[in-house]
């Protein structure tokens, strides 16, 4: 059976992690710019990043040589509208037009994310960003500008990248509240406003009679129960519902699930809704679901940090992730972890795709999936990343198994095409299949060097996922 003939093979990046040119040609500051500047003395920031803004043609040629048929990218809101809601920056429009045209000319389908963490700082300064309801209208207007200018060539749009991650990391959107309860409440208020903004962006897209498709981008950490004890199984389900399905449920069904409302109310952090919100959220079912999928975790009922035994093997607690009173996290002894404690579990991807598809029956695309590692450039100019090849091989195989099980899939676009500026770890945590020769302190010449994984993936694409041993 295998992958469909029209399956899209690509790779992913985001604007703030590769573009650089943070203040060139009228671009405004973003939350991720400001966040990165706070650690400029220790890790690379967004000022130069990978200089994709000036080198996009070189990067697109590398994509073409790889055989990519899609590219998951993002548009920086502040490059299009520097202050978030004022005048449109034509030079920003020109850059993305040039990039999209270059992709299309080389047979590469753009998959475009409208908001990928880099929120316009001007809107945070004006009214507090998405924590303020005014941001809904400003986001929809920005989306309309993108649809009008790029929609004739962009056939796949992604609205908000990893909304649940933004909710749980309020600093990503400029929420710098000291009181932890109020900070959490503001994060959830922003979450609700983003849900409404997502729904209205979809409605706007359809009202404009655009010819493509549009959907959300979910971060999907997948959880197994720590044991067959009923309380562990139930806890794993509850946590996964809160961290993944609660968001997709509102996108699909048009209203917040009761389990989410009950939980937030109990914790005193429930968001405020307006009477018209129920109508605004309704009738905006997406065309597909895009997934950022990296890891699996093990969860059991909260036991105040004590170890538990399952099949006579002790599970080591991960106390840094516990949810007191609800859930306890554990290390999975049957999977390998990198130095940042992210594990590799390709069977988990198969499992996750089955769960997501059986719940919503919408086509799926995996638009982030990758391995962070401290890659080494050899003296003769190579990067031998067999560990990344093994990772990708496992993921591709298990996507194929999911398709054989009936899951409808559109695209695979692993993270990342070139090495990117990690949102928290600078350049030393590398994900790319193309090496960027720079360090955190020295951009050097930013030379692009395909890694061994680039050539493996080239063969994978050429054979439409039919992996040769």
N, C-alpha and C positions, 0 to 999 in steps of 0.2 A: 504494500500500500504506500508507505513513505510519505514524503512531503508533497503537497500539491504543486503542479507545474508552475503556477503563478505565485508561489510563495516568495515573499520578499526577504532577502538576506542583507543585513546591514550592520551598522554599529552606531553608537550613541556618544553624544557630548552635551554640554550645556553652555550657554553664552558666557556666563561669568567665569567659568572654569577654563576657558580656552581663548577667548577673544582678545583680552588685553585692551589697549586703547580706551582705558576707563573714562577718560575725559576728552577724547578727540571727537571732532566733527559734531559737537553739540550734545554729546551724551551726558545725561545727568547721573549723579551718584546713586548707588543702590545700597540696600541693607547689607549685601554681601561684600561690596566694596569696603564699607565702613568697618564691618566685622573683620575683614582680612587685614586692614591697616593696623589694627590693634596688636597684631603679632608679626608685623613686617620685619622686626629685628631678628626673628627666629625662623619663620617659614615664608615661602613665596606668597605674594599677594596678587590682587587682580590687576595691578597696573600694567604689567606686560603679559602675565600668564603664559600662554603658548603662542601669543602673537598671531592668532588665527585671523584677526581682523585684516592684517596686511598680507597674510600668506594663504588665504583661503583657496586660491587657484592651485597652488602646490598641493594642498591637502586634498582637494577634490580629485586631482590626478592620481594620488595614492589610493583613493577610494575606488576610482575606475579600474586601476591595475589590480586591485584586490578582487574586483568582480561584484562589488556591492550594487544591489538594486534598490536599496533604500538607505536613508540617513536620518536618524532621529536627532534633531537639533532643537535649540530653543531660540526665541527672540527675546532680547532684553527690552522690557517695557520702557525703561528710561532712555534707551537709544532711539525709540520711536517718539515718545512724548517725555522729554527730559524732566519735567516737573510732575509727571503722572497724569495731569488733567488739563494742561494748557495747550500751547501751540504744538503742532506736529512738526517734527524735525525731518525735513526732506532728505538730509544726508543720511539719516538712519534708515529711511525708506529705501534710499538708493543702495545702501550696503546690502540689505537683505534681498532686494531685487537682484542685485548682481550675483549674490551667493546662490539664490534659488535658480536663477537662469543658468548658472554654471553647472549646478547639479542636474537639471533637466537636460541640458545639452549633452551631458555625459551618461544619460540613461539611468539616473539615480532619482528615485522617488523621495521627495522631502516628507518627513513625518515631523510636524512642527509643534513644539510645546510653547504655549502662550505665556506661562508663568512658571519659571523653574528657580525658586528661592530668591532671585534678585529683585526685590521689591523697591520701587522708587523711594529714596529717602525723603524727597520733598513731600510725599503724601504722609509719611510718618510724622514729619515736622508739622504739617498742616493740621492733621486731625487724628493721628494715631494709627493710620493704616487700616487694615481689615478689621480691627477691633471697632472701628466706626462704620456705621451703616452707609455713609456716603461713598465708601470705597466700592460698593456694589456697582453703582452707576458709572464710576470712573473706569472700573475694570471692563465693563461691557462696552463702553465707548472705545477703549483701547482695542478690544477684540474686533469691534466693527472696523476700525481703521486697518487692522491686519487682514481681515477677510476681504475688504475692498481692494487692498493693494496687492495681495499675494494669492487670493483665493482661486484665481484662474489657473494657477499652477500647483498649488498645494491641495492635495486630495485627502490628506489625513491630518486632522488637528487634534491636539491634546490640550486640555484646558489648564488644569492646575497640577503641578507635579508634587506628589507625595503630601497631600493636604494633611494627613494625620501626623506626619513628621513635623510639619510646620506648627501644627496645633500643640504638640508636646514639646517643641523647642521654640518658645515664643520669641527668643532673641533673633531668630531667623527673620522675623517680620518686625523687628524693632520694638517689641514689647519689653521694656526694661523696668518692670515693676518689682519693687523689693519684697513686698509681702507675698509669700508663696501661694496662699489661697487666692488672692486677688489676681496674681499672675496667671494661675491656672484658669480662673474664671474668664479673664480676658482672652486667653488662648482659645477657649471653647466658644466665646462670643465671636471671635474672628472665624472660627471653624464654621459656625452657622452662616455667617455672612458669605463665606467662600462657597458654601453649598448653594445659596441663593444665586450668587454670581455665576457659578458653573451652570446652573439650570437656565438662567437668562441668556448666557452666552450661547448655549445650544439653541434656544428659541430664536435668538437673533440670527444665528447662522442659517437656520431653516427659513426664517422670514425673508432672508436675502436671496433665497433660491440658489444657494451655493451647491455645486455638483459633487462635492466630496463627502467625507464622513467625519464625525467628531465624537470624542469620548474622553473619559477621565484617565488619569495615571495614578494607580494605587501602589503604594509600598505594601508588599505582601509577605511579611514574616510569617512563616508557617509553623504551627506548634503541634507537638505530639504530647500525649499525656505521659507523666513520669512513671506511672504504674497502671495496673488494671483496677486499682481501687476506684470505686465510683466517684469519690470526691475529687480525685485527680483528673479523671476523664471530664467531669463537669466543669472543673476550673479551667482546663485547657480550652474547652469550647467557649466559655465566657470571655476569656482574655482575647481569643481570636475574633470573636464577635465584636468586642469593643475596639480592637486595634485595626481591623480590616473590614469586616462585613457591615458594621454600623454605617460606615461612609458609603459603601457601595449600595446598601439598602436604600438610603435616601436618594441616591442618584437614580436608582432603578424604579423604586416604588413611589417616589415623590413625597415622602414624608419621613421624619426621623423615627427610627424604631423605638418602641416603648422601653426596651431594656436599656437603651442609651439614656433616655430621658430620666428613667428611674434611678440609674446609677449616678448621673450628674446631680440630680436633685438631692439624693442622699448625702453626697459629698459637699453640698452647698456651693456648687460651681455651675449650676444650670444656666444656659444662655437665655437671653430675652428674645422672644419672637413677637413679631407684629401680626395683627389679624390677617393681613393679606398674604403672609408668607406661605401658608398652605397652598394657596392658588399659584403663587410664584414658583414653588418647587414642583408642582404637578406637570405632567405631560412633557417631560424633558428627558425621556429615556434615551440613553446614548446608543450610538450605532455599534460600538465595540467597547471592550475593556482593555486598556494597556496596563501591563504589570511590570513593576520593578521588583525582581525576585532574586534574592541572594542566598538566604540562609534558612535553616530550620532551628527551632528551639525546643526545649523540653520544659514543661510546666506541670507543677502539682499544686495541691492545696497548700496554703501557707502553714508552715510548721515552725515558725520562728528560727529558721536557719538550720535546723537539724538535718543530718543526712538521712536518706531513706534507702532501703534495699529493694531491688527488683531483680528477680532471677538470680539472686545471690551475688549480685554485683552492686557495689556502692555507687550511687550517683553523686558526683561532686556538686555541691550547691554553687550557684553564681549569685552571691549575696548582693552584688552591685545592681542587680536588676529586679530584686524582689519587690512585690507590691504588698506591703504590710497589711495583714488582715485578709488578703485574698489569695495571692499566688506566690509561688516560689519557683525560681528558675534553676535549671541544672545543666551541666555539661554533658553532651552526648558522647559516651565512650566509643561509639561505633562510627564516628565521623572524625575527620581531621580538621584542626583549627589553625588559622594563621596567627601571626603575632598580635593582631588586633582583635582576636577572639571571634572571628567570623569563620563559621565552619563550611565545609564543602559537602553537599548532599544532593547529588543529581536525581536520586530517586524521589527526594522531597519535591523537586520541581514537577515530576510526573504526577505525584499525589496532589500538589497544589492546583495544577491545571485541571485535573478531574473535578476537584471540589468547586473551583470557581465556575467551571462550565456547567456543571450539573445544577448549580444554584440559580444561574441567570440565563443560560443558553444564549449568550451573546458571543460573537467571534472574539478571540483573544489575540493579543500580540504581546510578546515579551520585549520590552524596550530598554530594560537594564538588567544585566546579569553578568557578573564578572568577579575576578579575583585580584585583590590588592596584594602587592608583593614588592619587596625592595630589589628591583631588577638591577643587574650588573652589566654594564657595557664593557665588553672585553677589549683588550689592546688592539685587536685586529678589526674592531668595529661591529661586533655582533652582540645580540642579546639572546641567550639560550634559555628560554622560559618554558621548559618541558612541563612544569607544574601548571602553567596556564593552558597549555594544549590539553593536558589530561582533564582539566576542569571543563573546558569548552566541549571536548569530546563527550564527556558524561552528560552534559546538559543537552547537547544536540540529540544524542541517542534517546534520552528520556522524553524530549519533546516529540520525537518520532513515535515513541510508544504511546504517548497521550493522543496523538493524531490517529493512530491505529485503534485506539479505544473510543474514537468518535468525537474528540474535541476539535472544534473548528478553529484553525489558527491562520492568521494573516501574515505575521512577520516575526523575525527574530533579529534583535538589534542589541548585541551585548555591550556592556560598559567596559571599556570605552574604545573609541577609534584610536585617538592619540592619547598619550598620557595627559591627564588633566590635573588642574589644581584641586587637590582634595578639599572638600568643604571644611575639614578639620585638621588634616595632617600634611598640608603642603604638597610638595612634589615627591617626597620620599616614598609615599604609599602610591605605587604606580598600578594602574589598571589597563593601560593601553595595549593594543597590539602593534602600535607604532611608538617607538621610543622617542622622547624629546630630550635632546642632550642639553640639559640645564640642571642646576642644583637650586636649592632654596635661596642661596645667597648670590648665585652667579648665573644670569641667564645665558651666558656664553653666546653661541650663534644660533641656538634653538634648532639645531639640525634634526631633521626627521629621519629615523632609522627603523625600517621594518624589523620586527622581532621574529623569532622562529614561529611564533603563534600566528603571525600575519600570513606566512606561507602555508601553514596548516589550514587556516581558515579559507584561504584562497582555493585550495583543493576541495574543501568541504562545500563551498559555494558552487564551484564548477560541477560537482557531482550531486547538487541539490540535496545535500545532507546525507547522501549515501556514503558513509565513512568507510574508507579503506584502512585495513590494519597496517 
